[in-house]
Amino acid sequence: MNETPTDLIERRRRECATVMKTDAARAAVALHGTPVLLLDPSIVVRQYTRLRDALPFVRFHYAVKACAHPAVIAALAEEGCDFDVASGEEIGLLDDHGVLDGGDGAERVIHTHPIKKAVEIREALAAGIRTFVVDNETELEKFREHRRAGVRLLVRLAYRSPHAGSDLSSKFGVDADRAAAIVTRADAVGLTVAGFSFHVGSQLDDPARFAAAIHDTAALMTRLEVERGRRFTVLDIGGGFPVAYDRPVAELEEVARAIRPALTSLAEHYEILAEPGRILVAESALLVTSIDGLADRPDGRWFYLDDGLYGSYSNVLTEGVNPLVFAERDLAGATGPRISATLAGPTCDSADVITRGADMPELRIGDLVVSPAMGAYTSVTATRFNGRPFTPVAVLTPVRRPAGAMSRLT
Ligand SMILES: Cc1ncc(COP(=O)(O)O)c(C=O)c1O
């Protein structure tokens, strides 16, 4: 991790400048106006390739919840990536893209929400899905009627990471003793526990924590196998790979280096699954907004953008992300006076503030501002608060045409 925070901001500025200069980006802004999310599926494919290269023995199931856009699903499906769902709607989306078709279609999908309605389980089974996650006996009970359906259950373990962007084990998962009790109960009612899953926390910049969770899970599996004379077949290491929003974080290759030694030997005994979300999609989208209003208040200049915390910047609220925000004129390296400004969203709620103390040039109504790395937990967590429409997503599709030809905008 040699990049400094200044280097990162400069790299992100250059990335935004490169995209905003393209015909496709200009055409998208002309067509949709602002706000608009500019999505480049080739970046999703790039990230998937990096993950696969770094951990070739892991079967990656993209966590659809991070960005459910059809272009993302289509790009990953075509690359052979598998999927992780949390609802019937997500299963329907995969079905629309033919992911569930064919002999092994349903094997490509795992359902990892630890709490499900009975009807959701039935629908997932009807779609062919067989791998599910549980973390309590009540949930286990819901599978009892399906014990002859070839269901394989993973028991979700909790590894608290309060320093993660989202400490998912504060809501789901159990400790080793509770997990052992769930296995006992499953055995008693004739259900198959194939193994264990966990999520170390989303946006966790701590490869050692990830490695420790794998180590502890492997120790539990070995202990139960020895004590009970049984074999497990699956270890699911969840998601969590961090993204450099406003500061450098461990690159995915660095995280992979930390966890590879343990995983390499485990892969000889178990099928290793992962459920990455953010790392695959965050960098694939830029958000383009414009200045709708400005005001001088006792604490300085306020700029009001046409997207905010109840829209695409919902990642600020739900994920603790501090997004970078560049004035379009800064992308071209403009000089001139600077001000420290508050950037606020368009709704009437005082909580709708994207960032304070942003270093901005003097901006006018209608000026564009751009945020990089806006592909994960943005469009999917947006609301229609204040009656505002969802921000459209424009797919920038580079097409193989002679140099100078225009990219296609879909
Ligand atoms: C069960 C589960 N799997 C995978 C993910 C994706 O995690 P990330 O985006 O941190 O990779 C999440 C995120 O909330 C999750 O809840």
The ligand as a Gaussian input file, in Angstrom:
#p B3LYP/6-31G(d) Opt

LIG

0 1
 C      -24.223000     -11.994000       3.365000
 C      -23.418000     -10.991000       2.616000
 N      -22.547000     -11.440000       1.690000
 C      -21.797000     -10.595000       0.964000
 C      -21.903000      -9.234000       1.144000
 C      -21.047000      -8.331000       0.294000
 O      -20.082000      -7.757000       1.083000
 P      -19.014000      -6.731000       0.488000
 O      -19.742000      -5.770000      -0.334000
 O      -18.390000      -6.155000       1.704000
 O      -18.022000      -7.540000      -0.307000
 C      -22.771000      -8.711000       2.125000
 C      -22.872000      -7.274000       2.357000
 O      -23.707000      -6.768000       3.075000
 C      -23.560000      -9.618000       2.876000
 O      -24.430000      -9.189000       3.798000

